[in-house]
Amino acid sequence: MTVTEVSRPINHLLLKATNTGTKPCYAYSTPFLRAGADAQAPLAWADETTPQAVVTLEPGQSAYAGILTSSPEGKGGAKEKTLGVIFADRSGGATAKEKT
């Protein structure tokens, strides 16, 4: 998994998850994100951006998610250096493993 800054659109990051295994793996729903080491709850996501079907990743394939780094209203916010990612399980709940 990698997170990179992108030049366009502004205020976005790109999350890339690659299947490095030998069997297909599945990306369910939307990943849960925690901005900063002290975050208590996952960041909200836009329901209309959630995939309508399970994304199947064959070995070597990748799935991508765009992350907006600021609110349109410009309210609140802080500069964070870590991003926690927790993948969703088959039922849409969080798996127990977090990657940072």
C-alpha positions in Angstrom: 0.0 0.0 0.0 1.2 3.5 -0.9 -0.1 7.0 -0.4 1.1 9.7 -2.7 0.4 13.4 -3.2 -1.0 14.3 -6.6 -0.8 17.6 -8.4 -4.4 17.5 -9.8 -6.9 17.7 -8.4 -5.5 20.0 -5.7 -5.8 18.9 -2.0 -5.9 15.2 -2.8 -3.9 12.1 -2.0 -3.9 8.8 -3.9 -4.2 5.6 -2.0 -2.9 2.5 -3.9 -3.4 -1.0 -2.7 -1.6 -3.7 -4.7 -2.1 -7.5 -4.4 1.4 -8.8 -3.8 0.2 -12.3 -3.1 -0.3 -15.4 -5.3 -4.1 -15.6 -5.1 -6.9 -13.1 -5.9 -7.9 -10.7 -3.1 -11.0 -8.6 -2.7 -11.6 -4.9 -1.9 -15.0 -4.6 -0.2 -16.7 -1.2 0.1 -14.5 1.7 1.1 -11.4 1.7 3.3 -11.6 3.3 6.8 -9.0 6.1 7.2 -7.6 7.6 10.3 -5.7 10.9 9.9 -3.0 11.2 12.6 -1.8 8.9 15.3 -4.3 10.3 17.9 -7.4 10.0 15.7 -10.3 8.4 17.6 -12.7 7.8 14.7 -12.4 7.1 10.9 -12.8 10.0 8.4 -16.1 10.3 6.7 -16.5 9.3 3.0 -19.0 10.1 0.3 -21.4 7.2 -0.1 -21.8 7.9 -3.8 -18.1 7.1 -4.3 -18.4 3.6 -2.8 -18.0 0.9 -5.5 -21.2 -0.9 -6.4 -19.5 -4.3 -6.6 -16.6 -6.0 -4.9 -13.3 -5.2 -6.6 -11.3 -8.3 -7.4 -7.5 -7.9 -7.5 -5.6 -10.6 -9.3 -1.9 -11.0 -8.3 0.0 -7.8 -9.3 -3.2 -5.7 -9.8 -4.0 -2.5 -7.8 -7.0 -0.7 -6.5 -7.1 3.1 -6.0 -8.9 5.6 -3.8 -8.7 9.3 -3.8 -8.5 11.1 -0.5 -9.6 14.7 -0.1 -7.2 16.5 2.3 -9.3 19.5 3.1 -13.0 20.3 3.5 -14.7 22.5 0.9 -15.7 24.9 3.8 -12.1 25.2 5.0 -13.1 24.5 8.6 -11.0 22.9 11.2 -8.1 20.8 10.2 -4.5 20.0 11.2 -1.4 18.9 9.4 -0.9 15.2 10.0 2.1 13.0 9.1 0.4 9.6 9.4 -2.6 7.9 7.8 -4.1 4.7 9.1 -5.9 2.5 6.7 -8.3 -0.3 7.7 -9.9 -2.3 5.0 -13.6 -3.2 5.1 -14.6 -6.8 5.5 -17.3 -8.6 3.5 -20.1 -7.2 5.6 -18.8 -3.6 5.4 -17.3 -3.5 8.9 -13.7 -2.8 9.7 -11.1 -5.6 9.7 -8.9 -5.8 12.8 -5.7 -4.9 11.0 -4.6 -1.3 10.5 -1.8 -0.2 8.1 -0.1 3.1 8.5 
